[in-house]
């Protein structure tokens, strides 16, 4: 989904919303540099194609809050439900993990 995040970022930049993307190449242990890069952000989004509860997104945010993160967090991941058979693009779109879903979520939160 990294390519989807890059596409969403390009669309958002054109609309005047600047952001930074961090790609986790290793999820365990979480790289402290990735956490440090987010600590100064006012809002951190985490997009995960895995399950929300107990996933890396929750773990990442927990580590941020343990280090006194004061911003807002938004996690988009697979809820506790069955993901029906579909193409990768169809599944990502249904889960809001395609570029449009990411862009729309960030725009909505940015407008608040």
N, C-alpha and C positions, 0 to 999 in steps of 0.2 A: 504493500500500500504506500510505500515511500514515493513512488512515481505519482500517485494520486495526490499526495500531500504537496509535492512540488507544483503540480498543475494548479491546485487550489491556491497555493501561495502566489503564483504568478497572476491569477485572476484577482486576488485580493489586493496585491500591490498596485494594480491598475486602477483600483477603486480607492486608493489612498490608505489602505490598511497595511502597515508594515509588520512583518513578523520574522521570526527566526525558526528554522527547522532543525531539530536534533534527531539524528537517526541512531538508534541503539543497535549496534552490531552484535553486542554481547549483552544478554539480559541478566546473567547471574555470574558473579556479583555485578550489581549495577555500578557503572563507572561513576565515580565521585565527580569527575569533570562534567558529566552530563547534568547531574543534580546542581552543581555549582552554577552552570550556565542558566539554570531556570530560577535560581533563588531571588534574583532581582526583578523578575518579570511580574507585572501586575496581574496577568492571567496566563495560565498554562493549560494547554489542551493536550490530551493524550489520545491517540487513535490506535486501537488495538484490534487485530482480527481474531483475538482469542476471547475467552470468557471473561466477563467483568469481575465477578466475585472470585477473589483469590488470584487474579491475573497480575501481570507485571505493572499495569497502569496503577492499580491500587497500591502495590508495593512501592512504586516510584514516588507516588504522592505521599505515602506514609513517611518515606525517608526525607522528603522535602520538608514536611511539617515537623519532623523531629529536629530539623536544623532551622527552625523558627521561620519558615516560609509564611509570609503575610498576605500573599495574593490569593486569587480565586483559581480553582481548578475545575476542569471539565473533562470527563472521561467518556469517550464513545467506544464501546466494546460490545461484544455479543452478550445479550441478556440471557438469562437461564431459559432457553427455549431450543426447540429443534430447528436446525437450519436445513430447509428443504433443498433437494438437489436442484442445481441450476448452474449456469456458467459462472465463472469467476466474476465477470463484470456484473451480471444480474445479482449475484449474492452481495457484492460490495455495495451496489446501488440500494438494494433493499435494506441493508444494515446501516446505510448512511456513511459508509466508509469509502465511497468513490469521491472524486474531486468535487462534484457538486454538493454532496452531502457534507463534506468537510467545510467547503466555502460557506454554505448556508448556515451551518452551526456557528462558525466563527463570526459571521456577519450578525447573526441574531444576538450573540453574547456581547459583541462589540457595541451594538446599539443600546444596550441596557445601561 
